[in-house]
Amino acid sequence: MSSFSVKLNPKRPYRYVFEADLWDNRKNMYSDKINVMIDTGAFNTIVHKSLVDGYGKMLNQTMLTSVGGYKGEANLCILNKINIGGHILENVVALAVPFEGELKDHILLGANVTNNWDFTLSRIRNSMQATEQLSEEAKSRKFPYQYCYNNKGKIMALQEME
């Protein structure tokens, strides 16, 4: 069990956005800050397709999705590491989507990650406080955040994780 907290971005008062670091494969170190939005209505974590080359790897599996005005196929990918307030999420499965709009430079953190947290979002304190409680089964997996959900909320099996 690991507890952590982050300050929310005061420039985005109507969204739960904070900054985090992504592990950069090319530089073998954490990147510059990237915006992360807690998307309480999303099943899956979403990342713009252009970010995957530097911060993860694409899988040979796709699924239909809609986000940010985009509706179509999304590649599944694995993000190497996300550092949130000193707490490291490793091997996060996400949907890589070529969406447009204001959230193009954001990671939308969905239920495949946040279902492992007991967290509080506070606009008054301008913070998110969380405790991650991975199940024993999840801890034993190489990809603890591997679940991916279809548009009906059903867990999908990922065919190729490496």
N, CA and C atoms as an extended XYZ file, in Angstrom:
486
Properties=species:S:1:pos:R:3:atomname:S:1:resname:S:1:resid:I:1 pbc="F F F"
N         0.851       -1.170        0.000 N   MET     1
C         0.000        0.000        0.000 CA  MET     1
C         0.898        1.234        0.000 C   MET     1
N         0.601        2.160       -0.899 N   SER     2
C         1.427        3.351       -1.036 CA  SER     2
C         0.542        4.589       -1.102 C   SER     2
N         0.844        5.583       -0.287 N   SER     3
C         0.081        6.829       -0.293 CA  SER     3
C         0.885        7.916       -0.990 C   SER     3
N         0.176        8.801       -1.678 N   PHE     4
C         0.830        9.900       -2.381 CA  PHE     4
C        -0.179       11.008       -2.586 C   PHE     4
N         0.343       12.198       -2.900 N   SER     5
C        -0.539       13.330       -3.183 CA  SER     5
C         0.120       14.219       -4.228 C   SER     5
N        -0.721       14.948       -4.952 N   VAL     6
C        -0.241       15.899       -5.951 CA  VAL     6
C        -1.121       17.135       -5.907 C   VAL     6
N        -0.528       18.244       -6.303 N   LYS     7
C        -1.283       19.490       -6.433 CA  LYS     7
C        -1.982       19.508       -7.783 C   LYS     7
N        -3.228       19.918       -7.800 N   LEU     8
C        -3.961       20.073       -9.044 CA  LEU     8
C        -3.553       21.376       -9.710 C   LEU     8
N        -3.679       21.426      -11.016 N   ASN     9
C        -3.311       22.607      -11.779 CA  ASN     9
C        -4.363       23.699      -11.567 C   ASN     9
N        -4.015       24.817      -10.919 N   PRO    10
C        -5.005       25.868      -10.644 CA  PRO    10
C        -5.479       26.575      -11.915 C   PRO    10
N        -4.762       26.401      -13.021 N   LYS    11
C        -5.192       27.001      -14.283 CA  LYS    11
C        -6.320       26.207      -14.932 C   LYS    11
N        -6.622       25.025      -14.411 N   ARG    12
C        -7.684       24.175      -14.955 CA  ARG    12
C        -8.706       23.870      -13.860 C   ARG    12
N        -9.390       24.890      -13.316 N   PRO    13
C       -10.222       24.700      -12.119 CA  PRO    13
C       -11.432       23.778      -12.328 C   PRO    13
N       -11.829       23.516      -13.552 N   TYR    14
C       -13.014       22.695      -13.769 CA  TYR    14
C       -12.668       21.270      -14.160 C   TYR    14
N       -11.388       20.949      -14.149 N   ARG    15
C       -10.940       19.589      -14.464 CA  ARG    15
C        -9.918       19.182      -13.423 C   ARG    15
N        -9.830       17.893      -13.172 N   TYR    16
C        -8.843       17.396      -12.222 CA  TYR    16
C        -7.565       17.064      -12.976 C   TYR    16
N        -6.721       18.074      -13.147 N   VAL    17
C        -5.476       17.953      -13.915 CA  VAL    17
C        -4.294       18.210      -12.992 C   VAL    17
N        -3.273       17.382      -13.122 N   PHE    18
C        -2.034       17.590      -12.393 CA  PHE    18
C        -0.873       17.234      -13.316 C   PHE    18
N         0.332       17.539      -12.871 N   GLU    19
C         1.508       17.230      -13.670 CA  GLU    19
C         2.166       15.960      -13.159 C   GLU    19
N         2.706       15.192      -14.097 N   ALA    20
C         3.440       13.969      -13.767 CA  ALA    20
C         4.595       13.841      -14.748 C   ALA    20
N         5.449       12.874      -14.496 N   ASP    21
C         6.584       12.611      -15.377 CA  ASP    21
C         6.404       11.266      -16.055 C   ASP    21
N         6.786       11.191      -17.330 N   LEU    22
C         6.801        9.927      -18.068 CA  LEU    22
C         8.245        9.494      -18.268 C   LEU    22
N         8.483        8.188      -18.187 N   TRP    23
C         9.818        7.664      -18.439 CA  TRP    23
C        10.107        7.728      -19.926 C   TRP    23
N        11.191        8.397      -20.287 N   ASP    24
C        11.582        8.574      -21.680 CA  ASP    24
C        12.548        7.466      -22.079 C   ASP    24
N        12.125        6.613      -23.011 N   ASN    25
C        12.960        5.494      -23.469 CA  ASN    25
C        14.260        5.968      -24.097 C   ASN    25
N        14.181        7.045      -24.861 N   ARG    26
C        15.355        7.513      -25.608 CA  ARG    26
C        16.427        8.091      -24.694 C   ARG    26
N        16.006        8.818      -23.676 N   LYS    27
C        16.953        9.478      -22.778 CA  LYS    27
C        17.264        8.655      -21.533 C   LYS    27
N        16.502        7.591      -21.326 N   ASN    28
C        16.659        6.732      -20.158 CA  ASN    28
C        16.545        7.531      -18.852 C   ASN    28
N        15.543        8.413      -18.833 N   MET    29
C        15.267        9.243      -17.653 CA  MET    29
C        13.835        9.766      -17.763 C   MET    29
N        13.361       10.411      -16.699 N   TYR    30
C        12.013       10.972      -16.750 CA  TYR    30
C        11.988       12.206      -17.636 C   TYR    30
N        10.854       12.388      -18.280 N   SER    31
C        10.637       13.482      -19.220 CA  SER    31
C        10.342       14.785      -18.497 C   SER    31
N        10.085       15.795      -19.321 N   ASP    32
C         9.512       17.021      -18.788 CA  ASP    32
C         8.115       16.692      -18.283 C   ASP    32
N         7.548       17.591      -17.539 N   LYS    33
C         6.203       17.378      -16.997 CA  LYS    33
C         5.181       17.209      -18.117 C   LYS    33
N         4.198       16.363      -17.857 N   ILE    34
C         3.089       16.174      -18.779 CA  ILE    34
C         1.807       16.298      -17.973 C   ILE    34
N         0.747       16.801      -18.602 N   ASN    35
C        -0.539       16.941      -17.924 CA  ASN    35
C        -1.240       15.595      -17.854 C   ASN    35
N        -1.762       15.290      -16.684 N   VAL    36
C        -2.549       14.082      -16.471 CA  VAL    36
C        -3.896       14.519      -15.941 C   VAL    36
N        -4.955       13.995      -16.532 N   MET    37
C        -6.301       14.329      -16.082 CA  MET    37
C        -6.970       13.075      -15.543 C   MET    37
N        -7.494       13.158      -14.333 N   ILE    38
C        -8.292       12.068      -13.793 CA  ILE    38
C        -9.623       12.126      -14.532 C   ILE    38
N        -9.885       11.120      -15.326 N   ASP    39
C       -11.125       11.069      -16.106 CA  ASP    39
C       -12.066       10.084      -15.430 C   ASP    39
N       -12.900       10.604      -14.527 N   THR    40
C       -13.752        9.744      -13.700 CA  THR    40
C       -14.815        9.005      -14.515 C   THR    40
N       -15.009        9.392      -15.753 N   GLY    41
C       -15.991        8.700      -16.586 CA  GLY    41
C       -15.383        7.746      -17.590 C   GLY    41
N       -14.060        7.580      -17.554 N   ALA    42
C       -13.391        6.746      -18.559 CA  ALA    42
C       -13.027        5.389      -17.985 C   ALA    42
N       -13.259        4.362      -18.765 N   PHE    43
C       -12.827        3.024      -18.365 CA  PHE    43
C       -11.316        2.886      -18.515 C   PHE    43
N       -10.791        3.383      -19.642 N   ASN    44
C        -9.394        3.148      -20.010 CA  ASN    44
C        -8.564        4.411      -19.924 C   ASN    44
N        -7.277        4.223      -19.704 N   THR    45
C        -6.329        5.318      -19.795 CA  THR    45
C        -6.103        5.603      -21.279 C   THR    45
N        -6.070        6.883      -21.643 N   ILE    46
C        -5.939        7.297      -23.041 CA  ILE    46
C        -4.697        8.173      -23.167 C   ILE    46
N        -3.935        7.949      -24.223 N   VAL    47
C        -2.763        8.764      -24.509 CA  VAL    47
C        -2.783        9.090      -25.995 C   VAL    47
N        -2.266       10.259      -26.351 N   HIS    48
C        -2.188       10.583      -27.767 CA  HIS    48
C        -1.154        9.670      -28.419 C   HIS    48
N        -1.488        9.187      -29.587 N   LYS    49
C        -0.648        8.222      -30.305 CA  LYS    49
C         0.791        8.706      -30.479 C   LYS    49
N         0.984       10.005      -30.621 N   SER    50
C         2.329       10.542      -30.852 CA  SER    50
C         3.251       10.400      -29.643 C   SER    50
N         2.708       10.196      -28.449 N   LEU    51
C         3.532       10.082      -27.248 CA  LEU    51
C         4.110        8.684      -27.043 C   LEU    51
N         3.535        7.689      -27.707 N   VAL    52
C         3.900        6.302      -27.405 CA  VAL    52
C         5.343        5.974      -27.760 C   VAL    52
N         5.832        6.435      -28.893 N   ASP    53
C         7.199        6.094      -29.306 CA  ASP    53
C         8.239        6.442      -28.250 C   ASP    53
N         8.105        7.581      -27.632 N   GLY    54
C         9.090        8.004      -26.652 CA  GLY    54
C         8.892        7.423      -25.271 C   GLY    54
N         7.659        7.083      -24.920 N   TYR    55
C         7.359        6.758      -23.530 CA  TYR    55
C         6.763        5.370      -23.303 C   TYR    55
N         6.736        4.562      -24.334 N   GLY    56
C         6.174        3.228      -24.176 CA  GLY    56
C         6.364        2.421      -25.436 C   GLY    56
N         5.470        1.457      -25.622 N   LYS    57
C         5.525        0.668      -26.851 CA  LYS    57
C         4.120        0.302      -27.284 C   LYS    57
N         3.950        0.219      -28.589 N   MET    58
C         2.666       -0.111      -29.192 CA  MET    58
C         2.495       -1.623      -29.207 C   MET    58
N         1.282       -2.083      -28.956 N   LEU    59
C         0.955       -3.504      -29.068 CA  LEU    59
C         0.247       -3.750      -30.392 C   LEU    59
N         0.193       -4.987      -30.802 N   ASN    60
C        -0.471       -5.339      -32.061 CA  ASN    60
C        -1.940       -5.660      -31.849 C   ASN    60
N        -2.588       -4.911      -30.996 N   GLN    61
C        -4.005       -5.137      -30.728 CA  GLN    61
C        -4.723       -3.796      -30.779 C   GLN    61
N        -5.897       -3.788      -31.360 N   THR    62
C        -6.691       -2.564      -31.444 CA  THR    62
C        -8.090       -2.818      -30.890 C   THR    62
N        -8.786       -1.734      -30.611 N   MET    63
C       -10.199       -1.808      -30.223 CA  MET    63
C       -10.873       -0.515      -30.649 C   MET    63
N       -12.176       -0.547      -30.789 N   LEU    64
C       -12.934        0.649      -31.155 CA  LEU    64
C       -13.148        1.516      -29.926 C   LEU    64
N       -13.016        2.830      -30.107 N   THR    65
C       -13.214        3.754      -28.993 CA  THR    65
C       -13.631        5.118      -29.529 C   THR    65
N       -14.031        5.999      -28.638 N   SER    66
C       -14.288        7.389      -29.018 CA  SER    66
C       -13.790        8.280      -27.883 C   SER    66
N       -13.035        9.319      -28.264 N   VAL    67
C       -12.490       10.266      -27.289 CA  VAL    67
C       -12.079       11.528      -28.032 C   VAL    67
N       -12.285       12.672      -27.428 N   GLY    68
C       -11.823       13.945      -27.974 CA  GLY    68
C       -12.255       14.205      -29.404 C   GLY    68
N       -13.454       13.800      -29.757 N   GLY    69
C       -13.947       14.000      -31.114 CA  GLY    69
C       -13.515       12.913      -32.077 C   GLY    69
N       -12.662       12.000      -31.625 N   TYR    70
C       -12.200       10.894      -32.465 CA  TYR    70
C       -13.076        9.675      -32.199 C   TYR    70
N       -13.483        9.014      -33.252 N   LYS    71
C       -14.223        7.770      -33.113 CA  LYS    71
C       -13.632        6.789      -34.114 C   LYS    71
N       -13.082        5.695      -33.627 N   GLY    72
C       -12.474        4.706      -34.500 CA  GLY    72
C       -11.595        3.751      -33.729 C   GLY    72
N       -10.634        3.153      -34.434 N   GLU    73
C        -9.748        2.189      -33.799 CA  GLU    73
C        -8.660        2.876      -32.990 C   GLU    73
N        -8.314        2.259      -31.886 N   ALA    74
C        -7.222        2.719      -31.043 CA  ALA    74
C        -6.272        1.547      -30.852 C   ALA    74
N        -4.980        1.840      -30.909 N   ASN    75
C        -3.984        0.810      -30.605 CA  ASN    75
C        -3.833        0.704      -29.106 C   ASN    75
N        -3.680       -0.506      -28.614 N   LEU    76
C        -3.300       -0.662      -27.226 CA  LEU    76
C        -1.808       -0.445      -27.127 C   LEU    76
N        -1.377        0.157      -26.043 N   CYS    77
C         0.043        0.403      -25.830 CA  CYS    77
C         0.354        0.210      -24.361 C   CYS    77
N         1.637        0.184      -24.064 N   ILE    78
C         2.091        0.101      -22.681 CA  ILE    78
C         2.975        1.312      -22.413 C   ILE    78
N         2.615        2.111      -21.417 N   LEU    79
C         3.451        3.229      -20.982 CA  LEU    79
C         4.408        2.698      -19.927 C   LEU    79
N         5.694        2.967      -20.100 N   ASN    80
C         6.715        2.374      -19.223 CA  ASN    80
C         6.527        2.743      -17.763 C   ASN    80
N         6.601        4.035      -17.455 N   LYS    81
C         6.484        4.489      -16.067 CA  LYS    81
C         5.845        5.865      -16.052 C   LYS    81
N         4.966        6.072      -15.084 N   ILE    82
C         4.393        7.390      -14.826 CA  ILE    82
C         4.701        7.714      -13.364 C   ILE    82
N         5.378        8.824      -13.123 N   ASN    83
C         5.722        9.254      -11.772 CA  ASN    83
C         4.703       10.300      -11.346 C   ASN    83
N         3.862        9.932      -10.395 N   ILE    84
C         2.816       10.825       -9.887 CA  ILE    84
C         3.140       11.139       -8.434 C   ILE    84
N         3.617       12.333       -8.193 N   GLY    85
C         3.929       12.746       -6.821 CA  GLY    85
C         4.898       11.820       -6.118 C   GLY    85
N         5.857       11.267       -6.848 N   GLY    86
C         6.821       10.345       -6.272 CA  GLY    86
C         6.370        8.896       -6.282 C   GLY    86
N         5.135        8.640       -6.651 N   HIS    87
C         4.604        7.277       -6.744 CA  HIS    87
C         4.728        6.817       -8.200 C   HIS    87
N         5.334        5.666       -8.426 N   ILE    88
C         5.602        5.181       -9.774 CA  ILE    88
C         4.583        4.126      -10.180 C   ILE    88
N         3.914        4.378      -11.303 N   LEU    89
C         3.064        3.371      -11.942 CA  LEU    89
C         3.897        2.787      -13.079 C   LEU    89
N         4.057        1.471      -13.110 N   GLU    90
C         4.852        0.847      -14.158 CA  GLU    90
C         3.963        0.010      -15.070 C   GLU    90
N         4.319       -0.004      -16.360 N   ASN    91
C         3.644       -0.838      -17.350 CA  ASN    91
C         2.129       -0.620      -17.369 C   ASN    91
N         1.741        0.611      -17.626 N   VAL    92
C         0.323        0.983      -17.671 CA  VAL    92
C        -0.213        0.764      -19.085 C   VAL    92
N        -1.237       -0.052      -19.207 N   VAL    93
C        -1.871       -0.266      -20.504 CA  VAL    93
C        -2.795        0.914      -20.786 C   VAL    93
N        -2.690        1.435      -22.006 N   ALA    94
C        -3.500        2.586      -22.416 CA  ALA    94
C        -3.955        2.389      -23.854 C   ALA    94
N        -4.906        3.201      -24.250 N   LEU    95
C        -5.321        3.249      -25.642 CA  LEU    95
C        -4.606        4.435      -26.287 C   LEU    95
N        -3.932        4.178      -27.398 N   ALA    96
C        -3.232        5.227      -28.142 CA  ALA    96
C        -4.154        5.700      -29.255 C   ALA    96
N        -4.551        6.962      -29.177 N   VAL    97
C        -5.574        7.507      -30.065 CA  VAL    97
C        -5.041        8.781      -30.733 C   VAL    97
N        -5.313        8.959      -32.023 N   PRO    98
C        -4.883       10.189      -32.704 CA  PRO    98
C        -5.927       11.306      -32.584 C   PRO    98
N        -6.396       11.585      -31.362 N   PHE    99
C        -7.455       12.576      -31.193 CA  PHE    99
C        -6.921       13.995      -31.312 C   PHE    99
N        -7.824       14.924      -31.513 N   GLU   100
C        -7.481       16.341      -31.648 CA  GLU   100
C        -8.065       17.103      -30.467 C   GLU   100
N        -7.713       18.372      -30.374 N   GLY   101
C        -8.336       19.231      -29.375 CA  GLY   101
C        -7.410       19.587      -28.238 C   GLY   101
N        -8.002       20.245      -27.238 N   GLU   102
C        -7.231       20.824      -26.146 CA  GLU   102
C        -6.549       19.798      -25.253 C   GLU   102
N        -6.979       18.547      -25.265 N   LEU   103
C        -6.385       17.538      -24.393 CA  LEU   103
C        -5.330       16.697      -25.097 C   LEU   103
N        -4.897       17.144      -26.260 N   LYS   104
C        -3.941       16.380      -27.065 CA  LYS   104
C        -2.637       16.110      -26.317 C   LYS   104
N        -2.245       17.004      -25.446 N   ASP   105
C        -0.993       16.823      -24.704 CA  ASP   105
C        -1.223       16.265      -23.295 C   ASP   105
N        -2.367       15.648      -23.061 N   HIS   106
C        -2.705       15.086      -21.760 CA  HIS   106
C        -2.739       13.556      -21.822 C   HIS   106
N        -2.525       12.949      -20.673 N   ILE   107
C        -2.893       11.553      -20.477 CA  ILE   107
C        -4.214       11.599      -19.729 C   ILE   107
N        -5.194       10.865      -20.196 N   LEU   108
C        -6.472       10.768      -19.497 CA  LEU   108
C        -6.430        9.480      -18.688 C   LEU   108
N        -6.339        9.603      -17.387 N   LEU   109
C        -6.178        8.445      -16.511 CA  LEU   109
C        -7.541        7.845      -16.211 C   LEU   109
N        -7.759        6.618      -16.673 N   GLY   110
C        -9.055        5.965      -16.534 CA  GLY   110
C        -9.094        4.942      -15.414 C   GLY   110
N       -10.213        4.215      -15.374 N   ALA   111
C       -10.486        3.269      -14.295 CA  ALA   111
C        -9.505        2.109      -14.230 C   ALA   111
N        -8.850        1.756      -15.352 N   ASN   112
C        -7.883        0.659      -15.259 CA  ASN   112
C        -6.758        0.993      -14.281 C   ASN   112
N        -6.530        2.282      -14.021 N   VAL   113
C        -5.565        2.710      -13.003 CA  VAL   113
C        -6.283        3.121      -11.720 C   VAL   113
N        -7.256        3.997      -11.823 N   THR   114
C        -7.860        4.587      -10.623 CA  THR   114
C        -8.693        3.599       -9.804 C   THR   114
N        -9.123        2.473      -10.404 N   ASN   115
C        -9.834        1.460       -9.608 CA  ASN   115
C        -8.932        0.824       -8.561 C   ASN   115
N        -7.627        1.028       -8.684 N   ASN   116
C        -6.671        0.508       -7.702 CA  ASN   116
C        -6.404        1.511       -6.582 C   ASN   116
N        -7.050        2.649       -6.629 N   TRP   117
C        -6.797        3.713       -5.668 CA  TRP   117
C        -8.006        3.981       -4.789 C   TRP   117
N        -7.725        4.388       -3.575 N   ASP   118
C        -8.696        5.050       -2.723 CA  ASP   118
C        -8.232        6.500       -2.744 C   ASP   118
N        -8.989        7.379       -3.433 N   PHE   119
C        -8.476        8.736       -3.600 CA  PHE   119
C        -9.539        9.788       -3.353 C   PHE   119
N        -9.038       10.981       -3.023 N   THR   120
C        -9.875       12.140       -2.771 CA  THR   120
C        -9.374       13.286       -3.638 C   THR   120
N       -10.293       13.905       -4.347 N   LEU   121
C        -9.988       15.106       -5.123 CA  LEU   121
C       -10.603       16.284       -4.388 C   LEU   121
N        -9.815       17.311       -4.136 N   SER   122
C       -10.317       18.462       -3.397 CA  SER   122
C       -10.017       19.754       -4.144 C   SER   122
N       -11.059       20.452       -4.544 N   ARG   123
C       -10.872       21.771       -5.157 CA  ARG   123
C       -10.480       22.802       -4.094 C   ARG   123
N       -10.934       22.618       -2.868 N   ILE   124
C       -10.613       23.555       -1.791 CA  ILE   124
C        -9.119       23.504       -1.480 C   ILE   124
N        -8.570       22.286       -1.315 N   ARG   125
C        -7.134       22.130       -1.048 CA  ARG   125
C        -6.318       22.091       -2.336 C   ARG   125
N        -7.005       22.071       -3.485 N   ASN   126
C        -6.365       22.024       -4.795 CA  ASN   126
C        -5.400       20.834       -4.896 C   ASN   126
N        -5.896       19.656       -4.461 N   SER   127
C        -5.014       18.496       -4.441 CA  SER   127
C        -5.769       17.190       -4.675 C   SER   127
N        -4.994       16.178       -5.013 N   MET   128
C        -5.482       14.810       -5.040 CA  MET   128
C        -4.631       14.051       -4.035 C   MET   128
N        -5.286       13.318       -3.151 N   GLN   129
C        -4.588       12.439       -2.218 CA  GLN   129
C        -5.061       11.031       -2.495 C   GLN   129
N        -4.103       10.098       -2.584 N   ALA   130
C        -4.464        8.733       -2.961 CA  ALA   130
C        -3.642        7.713       -2.197 C   ALA   130
N        -4.255        6.567       -2.036 N   THR   131
C        -3.568        5.383       -1.537 CA  THR   131
C        -3.820        4.293       -2.552 C   THR   131
N        -2.745        3.731       -3.067 N   GLU   132
C        -2.895        2.648       -4.028 CA  GLU   132
C        -2.946        1.326       -3.285 C   GLU   132
N        -3.951        0.519       -3.627 N   GLN   133
C        -4.117       -0.782       -2.998 CA  GLN   133
C        -4.292       -1.834       -4.089 C   GLN   133
N        -3.162       -2.231       -4.681 N   LEU   134
C        -3.220       -3.285       -5.688 CA  LEU   134
C        -3.570       -4.601       -5.018 C   LEU   134
N        -4.415       -5.380       -5.679 N   SER   135
C        -4.749       -6.703       -5.158 CA  SER   135
C        -3.515       -7.596       -5.233 C   SER   135
N        -3.524       -8.684       -4.483 N   GLU   136
C        -2.404       -9.627       -4.539 CA  GLU   136
C        -2.235      -10.177       -5.946 C   GLU   136
N        -3.358      -10.404       -6.624 N   GLU   137
C        -3.311      -10.913       -7.997 CA  GLU   137
C        -2.653       -9.889       -8.922 C   GLU   137
N        -2.998       -8.620       -8.760 N   ALA   138
C        -2.405       -7.568       -9.596 CA  ALA   138
C        -0.916       -7.413       -9.310 C   ALA   138
N        -0.521       -7.506       -8.049 N   LYS   139
C         0.894       -7.381       -7.688 CA  LYS   139
C         1.739       -8.474       -8.332 C   LYS   139
N         1.156       -9.630       -8.544 N   SER   140
C         1.914      -10.753       -9.103 CA  SER   140
C         2.056      -10.674      -10.625 C   SER   140
N         1.299       -9.780      -11.273 N   ARG   141
C         1.370       -9.657      -12.726 CA  ARG   141
C         2.531       -8.759      -13.125 C   ARG   141
N         3.105       -9.044      -14.289 N   LYS   142
C         4.161       -8.189      -14.833 CA  LYS   142
C         3.583       -6.825      -15.209 C   LYS   142
N         2.326       -6.808      -15.637 N   PHE   143
C         1.642       -5.584      -16.040 CA  PHE   143
C         0.456       -5.363      -15.098 C   PHE   143
N         0.688       -4.764      -13.930 N   PRO   144
C        -0.391       -4.661      -12.933 CA  PRO   144
C        -1.586       -3.827      -13.381 C   PRO   144
N        -1.384       -2.922      -14.338 N   TYR   145
C        -2.494       -2.088      -14.810 CA  TYR   145
C        -2.931       -2.562      -16.186 C   TYR   145
N        -3.007       -3.871      -16.379 N   GLN   146
C        -3.219       -4.426      -17.704 CA  GLN   146
C        -4.676       -4.437      -18.130 C   GLN   146
N        -5.599       -4.276      -17.235 N   TYR   147
C        -6.987       -4.370      -17.648 CA  TYR   147
C        -7.351       -3.297      -18.653 C   TYR   147
N        -8.145       -3.681      -19.604 N   CYS   148
C        -8.665       -2.772      -20.609 CA  CYS   148
C       -10.148       -3.066      -20.689 C   CYS   148
N       -10.967       -2.057      -20.800 N   TYR   149
C       -12.415       -2.234      -20.773 CA  TYR   149
C       -13.024       -1.862      -22.123 C   TYR   149
N       -14.025       -2.626      -22.529 N   ASN   150
C       -14.736       -2.245      -23.755 CA  ASN   150
C       -15.784       -1.191      -23.423 C   ASN   150
N       -16.547       -0.734      -24.426 N   ASN   151
C       -17.475        0.372      -24.185 CA  ASN   151
C       -18.687       -0.013      -23.343 C   ASN   151
N       -18.799       -1.262      -22.951 N   LYS   152
C       -19.867       -1.691      -22.040 CA  LYS   152
C       -19.321       -1.942      -20.637 C   LYS   152
N       -18.035       -1.644      -20.444 N   GLY   153
C       -17.437       -1.814      -19.129 CA  GLY   153
C       -16.949       -3.220      -18.838 C   GLY   153
N       -16.948       -4.094      -19.810 N   LYS   154
C       -16.474       -5.470      -19.625 CA  LYS   154
C       -14.965       -5.528      -19.841 C   LYS   154
N       -14.288       -6.281      -19.011 N   ILE   155
C       -12.836       -6.421      -19.149 CA  ILE   155
C       -12.526       -7.224      -20.402 C   ILE   155
N       -11.586       -6.708      -21.184 N   MET   156
C       -11.133       -7.402      -22.388 CA  MET   156
C        -9.810       -8.077      -22.105 C   MET   156
N        -9.593       -9.225      -22.727 N   ALA   157
C        -8.310       -9.904      -22.600 CA  ALA   157
C        -7.321       -9.259      -23.558 C   ALA   157
N        -6.130       -9.029      -23.090 N   LEU   158
C        -5.082       -8.489      -23.959 CA  LEU   158
C        -4.293       -9.667      -24.508 C   LEU   158
N        -4.191       -9.728      -25.817 N   GLN   159
C        -3.568      -10.880      -26.463 CA  GLN   159
C        -2.061      -10.871      -26.370 C   GLN   159
N        -1.473       -9.702      -26.508 N   GLU   160
C        -0.018       -9.631      -26.599 CA  GLU   160
C         0.502       -8.557      -25.665 C   GLU   160
N         1.145       -8.963      -24.607 N   MET   161
C         1.620       -7.992      -23.634 CA  MET   161
C         3.099       -7.687      -23.782 C   MET   161
N         3.805       -8.375      -24.649 N   GLU   162
C         5.247       -8.112      -24.802 CA  GLU   162
C         5.550       -7.730      -26.220 C   GLU   162
